[in-house]
Amino acid sequence: MTAPHSQAQSGTTYWLGTLPSQVLAVISCLLLFSMMMLTFVDVAGRYIFSAPLPAAYEMIAFVMPGIIFCALPHVNLKEGHVTIDLLDGFIPESVKRWQAVIVNLFSAVALAFVAWRLWVRSRDHLRFGEVTDELYLELWIFSSVMSILCAIATIAFIINAWGYATNIKRPLKTEVGVTRT
């Protein structure tokens, strides 16, 4: 498998970047499938047997952020997020590399802030012994995992910024009015 933008990968890049990213993507897909099955069982139980799945809403409410935060490092590393490229056709090619560095660093700072706030919140959950309403699951575990996954996604942005700064990665060339896929 080739890296984005057709760059070759070293063994270290594979074991520290690509493989963990793919594992998190698979976990995210499995969580999505479990959410689909939970919803199916809940709806079928409710309308066919008049017996909905107990705590289905709560389980789905915790699976959904799991999907998001497991997929976030993979999406960031592969730069598969939604971008708006209204001005990309007017920016000179010589500036695009530094634009990519700045955008990735800004995104890393923003996501690091989110990871920090999630970590602070998880400490509060632990200190106050907060649990879920129906299943009595401790909330600090979920917020801690979300914080750690957010920190990993921050590292993915830093890796991308480093790749652009050292010219290992190159921005895609765009033409005005052409959509990248």
Residue pairs with C-beta under 8 A, 6 or more apart in sequence:
1 18
2 8
2 9
3 9
3 13
3 18
4 78
4 79
4 169
5 169
5 170
5 172
7 168
7 169
7 170
9 17
9 18
17 77
17 156
17 159
18 77
20 73
20 152
21 73
21 74
21 77
21 78
21 156
22 74
24 70
24 71
24 73
24 74
24 149
24 152
25 70
25 71
25 74
27 66
27 70
28 66
28 67
28 70
28 71
28 74
31 63
31 66
31 67
31 70
32 67
34 63
35 60
35 63
35 64
35 67
38 53
38 56
38 59
38 60
38 63
39 56
39 60
41 53
41 56
42 52
42 53
42 56
45 51
45 52
45 53
46 52
54 134
55 134
55 135
58 132
58 133
58 134
58 135
59 135
62 132
62 137
62 142
65 142
65 146
66 145
69 145
69 146
69 149
69 150
69 153
70 149
72 149
72 150
72 153
73 149
73 152
73 153
73 155
73 156
74 80
75 81
76 107
76 111
76 153
76 156
76 157
76 160
77 156
77 159
77 160
79 160
85 174
85 180
88 96
88 174
89 174
89 175
89 176
89 177
90 176
91 99
93 173
96 171
97 164
97 165
97 167
97 170
97 171
98 164
99 171
100 160
100 161
100 164
100 169
100 171
101 161
101 164
101 165
104 157
104 158
104 160
104 161
104 164
105 157
105 158
105 161
107 157
108 154
108 157
108 158
108 161
111 150
111 153
111 154
111 157
112 151
112 154
114 150
115 147
115 148
115 150
115 151
115 153
115 154
116 147
118 143
118 144
118 146
118 147
118 150
119 143
119 144
119 147
121 143
121 147
122 139
122 140
122 143
122 144
122 146
122 147
123 140
124 130
125 138
125 139
125 140
125 143
126 138
126 140
129 138
130 138
130 139
130 140
131 137
131 138
131 139
132 139
160 169
162 168
163 169
164 170
164 171
172 180
174 180
